[in-house]
């Protein structure tokens, strides 16, 4: 006979999970920093997933993996040692795009650094699920328990909900950063254009030359001194203001 999740799990547990996900929806809709959002995700996962005593969020960036959020600093070393060693259940989950469950006892041979750090922190069971969006690995969501038998299929099902929310948060933040970078570049370009136009005007008035000739002088100065054109223009304007 098939047994549904509702039959195995108290209604209060399901209600709490539903409330936590509603809270997360509100957090993701607000303008918060990525750290704030990921910490909220970690706290919610720790509260809702039955066996998760602590939770951390691994973010994989151009410079490697880092722990962006954790419910307790004592478990951060477990992930940090994996990053330094270049292997462990956390990194395997990110690499294979599949959840990985490990124990300190069972991981001694395969992941000695992970096993040593886990035992030191009193962690007996560890479950890591990848954060992946359209094939792009963003990191992993990691659960810790002091009970070796912890983490069953229901825990994994709940964990997938939180990995989806975490991946959405990281993706949204990175998209915002790229957009903000483009806007900043545009603003700098517009400011530089204004300074260059002013510098051209100064040269035209001082030497009785054309717009094109004034611009060519600025370009030659830039090339001679290996200095950006906007810096040449700004220096010229500064010198005029001081006289």
Helices and strands as residue ranges (DSSP letters): H 5-8, H 11-29, H 34-48, E 54-61, E 64-70, G 73-75, H 76-85, H 89-96, E 100-103, H 112-121, E 125-133, E 136-145, H 153-207, H 211-224, H 229-242
